[in-house]
Amino acid sequence: MWSQLVTIWRVFVHLFDKKDTVQYPEQKPYLAPRYRGRIVLTRDPDGDERCVACNLCAVACPVDCIALQKTEDEDGRWRPAFFRINFSRCIMCGLCEEACPTYAIQLTPDVEMCEYERKNLVYEKEHLTIDGQGKYPGYSFYRKAGIAIKGKAKGEADQEKPPVDVRSLLP
Amino acid sequence: MVQIFIDKQAYEVSEGQNLLQACLSLKLNLPYFCWHPAMGSVGACRQCAVTQYKDEADTRGKMIVACMTPVEEGMRVSLNGPDETHFREQVIAALMTHHPHDCPVCAEGGECHLQDMTVMTGHYARQFKGRKTSFNNQYLGPLIKHEMNRCITCFRCVRFYRDYAGGDDLSAQASKNHLYFGRQSDGVLESEFAGNLVEVCPTGVFTDKPFGDHYSRKWDMQAAPSICQHCSVGCNISLSERYGSVRRATNRFDAHLNGYFLCDRGRYGFDFVNSPARCQQIRLRGKPARWQDEQLQDMLGSSGRWIGVGSSHASLEDNFALQQLVGAENFCPGLDDAQPALMKLHGEILQQYPMASLAEMEQADAVLILGEDINRSAPRMALAVRQALLNKARDKVESLKVPRWQDAAVRQVLPDNPVPLIWFGYGESELQSRALVQCLCDDQEAARQGFLLAGLLSEEAPVPQTGQASQQSSQAAEILKNARNPLLIGGWSAGNPALLAALANIRKALGDKARLAIAAPEMNSVGLSLLIQSGYLTQGAVKEALEQEPVNLLVLDHQSQASQSVLTLLVKKARQTVRLGLLEQEGSQDALLPVAAFSECSGSAINYQGRVQSWQPASKMTGDCMPGWQWLVHLARMQQRPLADVEDLGQLRHKLAQCHGQLGDVWRTDPHQPAVAQQPPRYSGRTAMLANQTVHEPKPYQEPQAPYRQSMEGVDTRKCPTRPMPYSWWPGWNSNQSVHKFQDEYRGPALPGQTRSVAFAHFESSCWFKWRPQWSDREQVGYRILPLKQIFGSDGLSLKAPAIEELHERAQLWMTPQLADKLGMQAGQWVQCDDQPLWMQAGLSEQVPEGCLLAYVPADEALPVTSCERFAVADLQQAEAIEQQHQGRMEGVRERRQTRQSWLLHQDEFIPIRFVEGLN
């Protein structure tokens, strides 16, 4: 009898607690930047695509929902000719983001991805690419890599000496 | 066998090998870079360090390098102790100090030996804080891309290129941290084996350029065991596919044939399967048609006599189906005038003597090459012969108590211990320049000398009435007599059957110690000779038949050189022509049925040895394409002919084996064995690659009873003990170096699934071939024109691969400087012979026999004369026009390459719907 009274009292006290329920969609809960929602492709500080089509996201994906094809443009950069994510298969696990060596692929706190038709959940490169750098500002892969691209010749990357003169006799 | 202790565990290993080889044979993981199973040890990288202990009581031990240490009885080593593990990690750490941060944009990534070894040693964080060295790259031609920053200076590239393959335009330059591997200046790598650098380099310094243009990671590609289609050696290759198009060919280890290396024609020539010139549609009088069209059905079903023209570029099955459909009496093998005699003789010789495999060639201690330039006609064979030239030096170092695999020691004594190479023939080539005994002569003289040489070796051998043995022949006789393992090589290139007969006679004179090899021109020439054993229709007979009665022609056209000249003639006279075509061609055929390329269907061919080899499809057929035999079965059903009851390839092969008993159970597979998955376990993108077309993922399509599946379902390549591997992979070994996990020893017993039977049993006792006067003394006026081949350009199929098209040379006419003086010509001038429309560039060479000229004519052009009297030299205007035409053509090649590239990228997104649904 006593325990039942205590229970009723506790339920009553809960009436005055702060409400957990949010009036979604009028009100939106706070989702941290690290939240794993819709995937985007970001750009480097110079505004170029960060993705170098290395295929590591695709191979890390446990549901195999990322497909892309590498192409090399005239400026020497590797880029995806197409980059497709089938969000109807995606489980938002974030492994692609962890695998990405260039910070190109990032998960965002946007979780509102509902469609009546599954095929509308297939995102191509133009749907995925955003104009900013996302969560990791300041990183540019090609500044670190050894290959030459337009605007960065051999020896001009960070931590690189100028190209060796093979015909020099000095060691 | 000796007993050694590794990490206190006893193992039995075979004697004479080094410790690294022994560890790898035992399937232990020991990292290495500079060692290569085919190239021996030099101990340059220090990566395979292990600790050796004196005895059981010794606990300190000393560090040794496994690849330089021979195994000894009772040897005690440890691989996984703290000292050696730390040492190996530090070696990698040092190698990585200047290695760029390139893996995501490196074409080697995912199959990189350096990546594998780094993971294996446990090195993960860079300790070096200084700046990295950088290098400028070189342009090395359309086949290979150079990215020097990635080099770890293991020296494998120059050891392969210079020592193994005999090239001399790639070298190590500068020193210490400035060490550079490249050419003197930018330019195309000259060696015909340069493509192997891609696989030899443990990291991404040399990468495959055409593959890089349409790139995919190794883990993403569906692979299939296949056979190279560009010469009669039949090297084993592995074809890789992604998004419906074939991406590259890589070496597939075969203990008997190619071992670890391919030639560039084989590695890059496959690309014709992606050519925009591939037939994709049924055509009726040049217009696209459908199978159901009444007109087409009427034409294909029409009665009357049908004559079939086969092709030595088509598979055994296709040719057999055609032969069955039209009947043996209406089957013409589609050869030019000289070839039937060669084919017949080659068949006879195959029935008398076994042919040497490439592995056996490498054991030879004296080599005779009679009138054949194998550097061009069968390049992989030339590479094997080159290795045989080391044998005396290997014996020498062994007599000095140095192991045979000490490569540096072997090269040291090589100049004083050459293996005698005897060369009868003409033209400059790598092997010719290394010949100890050389005789410059045309094919007729070479054959005559061959006969005389046999006469010197045995008294019973028939010799020609005229002619005397040259000094070189007597030298050769002496060498061959004293040799333990003489090797005799000849071929079809010169178009002279006397050369084959001479070789067979020398083989008989030398007895069973000698080995013989005859290079046929095309991949299935020997297969065709098997089919026509019981009779065939000669070209002359076909012409006659065409004149006498209305005949329907059914042509199996795989663009083989031999058949091209013949075909155009025949097609004109036929009542109607049905072409089963691989590549688009000008000229009007009444009906065209597109056939699937070798990358899209299963088939078999017989190589120069008589070895039956099959390939598996790597990709799906597109458009209206079907395998040749399948079209023929449909035709048989329409015409109610004997082939009509065949349902699938298995039944056709069964029929084929019934007709040719010696084929036996070549194709028999165990139906209870699970199928092998062609896609690697980490194949990615399955739920997205088709999603732009449909979000409903199709069920993986699978051919009934196929031993391979184009999906991930099926057993792993590691667990198929009896079937050839589609690709080579082992956990921790992503590169092609993983092949040692499947081998017992280097070039030891064959890999699983490589025990193929030989189609020609040696049931006939050997006989002497008699000299026939018509083999020489042919009447001729003016200068004799001898055919010369080039590695790129002489093979019509590989010429459709854009990278090779870019490299192929223009027609050339070689002459001696004396003759050029006499004719008033200079090197580089453009010349016409006897009013033939073909312009050829004159070249000077000492290696031209007297009274002869050497002519190289690309496969897509023709020079239908064998001798000529008059020459016309192009004046300035004409020369300019020729140059302009060539420039225009090269422009066209580059343009086509561009359009093809964008077309391929477009295709990647639209994998054909037949592929999607698996309908067939």
Interface residues (C-beta under 8 A of the other chain):
Chain A: V52 C54 N55 L56 A58 V59 C61 V63 D64 C65 I66 A67 L68 Q69 K70 T71 E72 W78 A81 F82 R84 I85 N86 S88 R89 P101 T102 R118 K119 L121 V122 E124 F141 K144 A145 G146 I147 A148 K154 G155 A157 Q159 E160 K161 P162 P163 V164 V166 R167 S168 P171
Chain B: P100 H101 D102 C103 P104 V105 G109 G110 G130 R131 K132 T133 S134 F135 N136 N137 E147 N149 R150 Q173 A174 S175 K176 N177 H178 Y180 G182 G212 D213 Y215 S216 R217 W219 D220 Y243 R682 Y683 S684 G685 R686 T687 A688 M689 A691 N692 T694 V695 L905 D908 E909
